[in-house]
């Protein structure tokens, strides 16, 4: 594991640079899960994620000569911004290789910090391979996002801050992509309290570390696909796996639906914008992937908040439908004066608010004399939606429902 002294040294290096992010009790989530939950809000870090800690600690450890040539990193976004921000402080050039599908927000944010961004590869691992060659060709120092002791020590400072405020945590739930965050955090936590339970969480669409943990050897995935792009890592680092096998008690997975529900919950109930990779810990707690009791003190890290706004919009839309707070109907009417008014009067009578409407009388799929009305309705839950459907059937309306929750 990473020595306590190295994590404490890292904290001395970074404490005047990073924000000591809030670590607070989450009363609504605690009530929902019937336990005590604390959230470490690294989504509020300077670059929107914890990655600044490890990146700065690593660059601070380089010699003047190494820094003078510049640094390079491969990243889906958060490590990129951490490296770019740190390089700007040291006034050295930074090049970031990012996968081609990286959300625009993360690309723009990295460029805004003064780094040169090169888009290459379908995923992190392809960008990583390209970055290693690029580093050799241009004599740049490669800053690894997770398989580096200085980086892991920097990430471990998250736990140092947490234990300063809540020293009696029973269970630590930590997101896993490449494993740098959990390697640092678990190393610190286990040396402070050997009895603490450390639970890692991966996205089910990026299960390499989960499979490797149970097999006790590195097993790479053939592909990755998840809305949690920040932890969508295909290949396992033997260095990180070795530490994880030593200090992590278990690893669980959550799927994209569970991640999306956690993002929506944090947005609506905690008023926090959290990206997919940052929400997996909450998803695991909410969906009972972790064993705990009502007396447990559980802490998890909201590791990043750099979510693409289009993805957030889609999550909100699907979440409202799943929670029966929104429904979409296509109703077929006889195309005559007053037909639409009759429909809207019924919807008003049952208390369904129309938030979007489209009238189609020209589609070739329609019978002569018919029209389709596409409606998005704001509703008050499953029972209310049942009332809407029942009333329309009683009035002999023909309709189909899109994306039923």
C-alpha positions in Angstrom: 0.0 0.0 0.0 1.0 3.7 -0.2 2.8 4.6 3.0 1.0 7.0 5.4 4.1 9.3 5.3 3.8 9.7 1.5 0.2 10.7 1.7 0.9 13.2 4.5 3.8 14.6 2.4 1.5 14.9 -0.6 -1.0 16.9 1.5 1.8 19.3 2.5 2.5 19.7 -1.2 -1.1 20.4 -2.3 -2.8 21.9 0.7 -2.3 25.5 -0.5 -3.4 24.6 -4.1 -6.5 22.4 -3.7 -9.8 23.2 -2.1 -10.6 21.3 1.1 -14.0 20.2 -0.2 -17.0 19.8 2.1 -17.5 16.5 3.9 -21.0 16.5 5.2 -23.8 14.4 6.5 -26.5 13.7 3.9 -29.8 13.6 6.0 -32.2 12.8 3.1 -30.0 10.0 1.7 -29.4 8.7 5.2 -33.2 8.6 5.8 -33.8 6.9 2.4 -31.2 4.2 3.1 -31.9 3.9 6.8 -28.3 4.5 7.8 -25.9 7.4 8.2 -24.3 8.6 5.0 -21.6 11.2 4.5 -20.6 12.8 1.2 -17.1 14.0 0.3 -17.9 16.6 -2.4 -14.9 16.5 -4.7 -17.3 17.6 -7.5 -16.7 21.0 -5.9 -12.9 20.8 -6.3 -11.2 23.6 -8.4 -11.3 21.6 -11.6 -14.5 19.8 -10.8 -12.8 16.6 -9.7 -10.3 15.1 -7.2 -7.8 14.4 -10.0 -6.0 17.8 -9.3 -4.6 16.3 -6.1 -2.6 13.5 -7.7 -1.6 15.5 -10.8 -0.2 18.4 -8.8 1.6 16.1 -6.3 3.3 14.3 -9.2 4.3 17.4 -11.1 5.6 19.0 -7.9 7.9 15.9 -7.5 9.5 16.4 -10.9 13.0 17.9 -11.3 13.3 21.4 -12.9 14.8 19.7 -16.0 11.9 17.3 -16.3 9.4 20.1 -15.9 11.2 22.3 -18.4 10.4 19.8 -21.3 6.7 19.8 -20.4 4.3 17.1 -19.4 1.7 15.0 -21.2 -1.3 12.9 -20.0 -4.0 10.7 -21.4 -7.4 11.3 -20.0 -11.2 11.2 -20.5 -11.3 14.7 -18.9 -10.8 15.0 -15.2 -7.1 14.0 -15.0 -6.6 16.2 -18.1 -7.9 19.3 -16.2 -5.8 18.4 -13.1 -2.6 18.1 -15.2 -3.4 21.3 -17.2 -4.2 23.3 -14.0 -1.0 22.1 -12.3 1.1 22.8 -15.4 -0.3 26.3 -15.5 0.7 26.9 -11.9 4.3 25.7 -12.6 4.3 27.7 -15.9 5.2 24.7 -18.0 3.6 23.3 -21.3 1.0 20.5 -21.1 -0.3 18.2 -23.8 -3.4 16.1 -23.2 -4.5 13.2 -25.4 -8.2 12.6 -25.0 -10.5 10.0 -26.6 -12.4 11.3 -29.6 -15.8 10.8 -27.8 -14.8 13.0 -24.8 -17.6 15.4 -23.9 -17.1 18.8 -25.3 -17.3 20.4 -21.9 -14.2 18.6 -20.8 -12.3 19.3 -24.0 -13.1 23.1 -23.7 -12.3 23.2 -20.0 -8.9 21.6 -20.6 -8.1 24.0 -23.4 -9.2 26.9 -21.3 -6.5 26.0 -18.8 -3.8 26.4 -21.4 -3.2 22.8 -22.5 -2.8 21.6 -26.0 -5.5 18.9 -26.6 -5.1 16.1 -29.1 -8.2 13.9 -29.7 -7.2 10.3 -30.5 -8.8 6.8 -30.0 -12.2 5.4 -29.2 -11.5 5.1 -25.5 -9.0 5.9 -22.7 -6.8 3.0 -23.4 -6.2 3.9 -27.1 -5.5 7.5 -26.1 -3.1 6.2 -23.4 -1.1 4.1 -25.9 -0.9 7.0 -28.3 0.2 9.4 -25.5 3.1 7.1 -24.5 4.5 7.2 -28.0 3.9 11.0 -28.3 5.8 11.5 -25.0 8.9 9.6 -26.3 8.8 11.5 -29.6 8.6 14.9 -28.0 10.6 14.2 -24.8 7.7 14.9 -22.5 7.2 13.6 -19.0 4.1 11.3 -18.9 1.8 11.9 -15.9 -0.1 8.7 -15.4 -3.7 9.1 -14.2 -3.6 6.2 -11.7 -0.6 3.8 -11.9 1.9 6.1 -10.2 2.7 6.3 -6.4 2.9 10.1 -6.4 -0.5 10.3 -8.0 -2.0 7.7 -5.7 -0.6 9.5 -2.7 -2.2 12.7 -3.9 -5.5 11.0 -4.2 -5.1 9.6 -0.7 -5.3 13.1 0.7 -9.1 12.9 0.1 -9.2 10.3 2.9 -6.9 12.4 5.1 -9.4 15.3 5.0 -12.4 12.9 5.6 -10.8 11.3 8.7 -10.0 14.7 10.2 -13.7 15.5 10.3 -15.3 12.0 10.9 -12.7 9.7 12.4 -15.1 6.8 13.1 -16.3 5.9 9.6 -17.3 2.3 9.3 -17.6 1.8 5.5 -15.9 3.7 2.7 -17.5 3.5 -0.7 -15.1 4.5 -3.5 -15.5 4.8 -7.3 -13.1 2.7 -9.4 -11.9 3.4 -12.9 -8.2 2.7 -13.1 -7.9 2.4 -9.4 -5.8 5.4 -8.4 -8.4 7.0 -6.1 -9.2 3.8 -4.2 -5.5 2.8 -4.0 -4.7 6.1 -2.2 -7.8 6.4 -0.1 -7.8 2.7 1.0 -4.1 2.9 1.8 -4.7 5.8 4.2 -7.9 4.5 5.7 -6.5 1.0 6.5 -3.5 2.4 8.2 -5.7 4.7 10.3 -8.3 2.1 11.0 -7.5 -1.5 10.0 -11.2 -2.5 10.7 -12.8 -0.2 8.3 -14.5 -1.8 5.3 -13.4 -0.4 1.9 -15.9 -1.1 -0.9 -15.0 -0.2 -4.5 -17.7 0.5 -7.2 -17.3 0.0 -10.9 -19.7 0.6 -13.7 -21.1 -2.7 -15.0 -20.1 -1.5 -18.5 -16.5 -1.2 -17.5 -16.0 -4.3 -15.3 -12.3 -5.1 -15.7 -11.2 -4.2 -12.1 -14.2 -6.1 -10.7 -13.2 -9.3 -12.6 -9.6 -8.8 -11.8 -10.3 -8.4 -8.1 -12.2 -11.7 -7.9 -9.7 -13.6 -10.1 -6.8 -12.0 -8.2 -5.0 -11.3 -11.5 -5.2 -8.6 -14.2 -8.0 -9.3 -16.6 -8.6 -6.6 -19.3 -12.0 -6.0 -20.9 -12.5 -6.2 -24.6 -14.6 -3.0 -24.7 -16.3 -0.5 -22.3 -19.6 1.2 -22.5 -21.1 3.3 -19.8 -22.5 6.8 -19.1 -19.8 7.0 -16.4 -17.1 8.1 -18.9 -14.6 9.1 -16.2 -14.3 5.5 -15.0 -14.6 3.8 -18.4 -11.2 2.0 -18.2 -10.7 -1.1 -20.3 -7.3 -2.3 -19.1 -6.2 -3.1 -15.5 -2.9 -1.8 -14.1 -1.1 -4.6 -12.2 0.4 -1.9 -9.8 -3.1 -0.7 -8.8 -4.5 -4.2 -8.6 -1.8 -5.3 -6.2 -2.7 -2.5 -3.8 -6.4 -3.0 -4.2 -6.1 -6.7 -3.4 -4.2 -5.7 -0.2 -6.5 -3.0 1.1 -10.0 -3.3 -0.5 -12.6 -5.6 1.0 -14.9 -5.9 -1.9 -15.9 -4.5 -5.3 -19.4 -4.2 -6.6 -20.9 -2.9 -9.8 -23.8 -0.6 -10.7 -25.5 -0.3 -14.2 -26.2 2.8 -16.1 -29.9 3.0 -14.9 -28.7 2.9 -11.3 -26.0 5.5 -12.0 -28.6 7.7 -13.7 -31.0 7.5 -10.8 -28.2 8.4 -8.4 -27.3 11.5 -10.6 -30.9 12.6 -10.6 -31.3 12.0 -6.9 -28.2 14.1 -6.1 -29.3 16.8 -8.4 -32.8 17.0 -7.0 -32.4 16.1 -3.3 -28.8 17.2 -2.6 -28.7 20.1 -5.1 -25.4 18.7 -6.4 -24.3 18.2 -10.0 -22.3 15.0 -10.2 -21.0 13.1 -13.2 -21.6 9.4 -13.7 -18.2 8.2 -12.2 -18.8 10.4 -9.2 -22.3 9.0 -8.5 -21.5 5.3 -8.5 -20.9 5.2 -4.8 -24.3 6.7 -4.1 -25.8 4.4 -6.7 -24.4 1.4 -4.8 -25.7 2.6 -1.5 -29.2 3.5 -2.9 -29.6 0.2 -4.7 -28.4 -2.0 -1.8 -25.2 -3.3 -3.4 -23.5 -2.9 0.0 -24.1 -4.6 3.3 -24.7 -2.2 6.1 -26.8 -1.7 9.2 -28.8 1.2 10.5 -25.9 1.9 12.9 -23.3 2.1 10.1 -21.4 5.3 9.3 -20.9 5.2 5.5 -18.9 7.7 3.6 -18.6 8.0 -0.2 -16.8 10.3 -2.6 -18.5 12.3 -5.2 -15.4 12.2 -7.2 -16.4 14.6 -10.1 -19.0 17.0 -11.3 -18.0 17.5 -15.0 -21.0 16.0 -16.6 -22.0 16.8 -20.2 -25.1 19.0 -20.2 -26.8 16.9 -23.0 -26.2 13.7 -20.9 -27.7 15.5 -17.9 -30.7 16.5 -19.9 -31.3 13.0 -21.0 -31.0 11.6 -17.5 -33.5 14.1 -16.2 -36.0 13.3 -19.0 -35.7 9.5 -18.5 -35.8 10.0 -14.7 -39.0 12.0 -14.8 -40.7 9.3 -16.9 -39.4 6.5 -14.7 -40.7 8.3 -11.6 -44.2 8.7 -13.3 -43.8 12.5 -13.2 -44.0 12.8 -17.0 -45.7 10.8 -19.7 -45.7 10.9 -23.5 -48.8 10.0 -25.5 -49.7 9.8 -29.1 -53.5 10.2 -29.4 -55.4 9.6 -32.6 -58.3 12.0 -33.2 -60.8 12.6 -35.9 -59.5 15.6 -37.8 -62.4 18.0 -37.3 -63.0 21.4 -35.5 -63.1 21.0 -31.7 -61.5 17.5 -31.6 -58.4 18.8 -30.0 -60.2 21.0 -27.5 -62.2 17.9 -26.4 -59.0 16.1 -25.6 -57.4 19.0 -23.8 -60.5 19.5 -21.7 -60.3 15.9 -20.5 -56.7 16.3 -19.6 -57.4 19.5 -17.7 -60.2 17.8 -15.9 -57.9 15.1 -14.6 -55.2 17.6 -13.7 -52.5 16.6 -16.2 -50.5 19.6 -17.3 -49.6 19.7 -21.1 -45.9 20.8 -21.4 -45.5 20.0 -25.1 -47.9 19.3 -28.0 -47.6 18.5 -31.7 -50.4 18.0 -34.2 -49.9 15.8 -37.3 -52.5 15.4 -40.0 -50.2 14.6 -42.9 -48.4 11.4 -42.0 -48.8 8.7 -44.5 -49.4 6.2 -41.7 -52.7 8.0 -40.8 -56.1 6.9 -42.1 -58.0 9.5 -44.1 -59.7 12.0 -41.8 -57.5 11.2 -38.7 -54.8 13.2 -37.0 -52.2 12.3 -34.4 -51.6 14.5 -31.4 -48.3 13.9 -29.6 -48.4 15.1 -26.0 -45.9 15.4 -23.1 -47.8 15.6 -19.8 -46.6 16.6 -16.4 -48.2 14.1 -13.9 -48.2 13.5 -10.2 -47.2 9.8 -10.0 -48.2 6.3 -11.1 -51.8 6.6 -9.7 -52.3 9.9 -11.5 -51.1 8.4 -14.8 -53.5 5.5 -14.3 -56.3 8.0 -14.0 -55.3 9.7 -17.2 -55.2 6.4 -19.1 -58.5 5.2 -17.7 -60.3 8.5 -18.6 -59.0 8.4 -22.2 -60.2 4.8 -22.6 -63.6 5.7 -21.1 -63.9 8.5 -23.7 -62.9 6.0 -26.5 -59.7 7.7 -27.5 -57.1 5.6 -29.3 -53.6 6.2 -28.0 -50.2 4.7 -27.5 -47.7 5.6 -24.8 -44.1 6.3 -25.4 -41.3 5.4 -23.0 -43.6 4.2 -20.2 -41.9 4.4 -16.8 
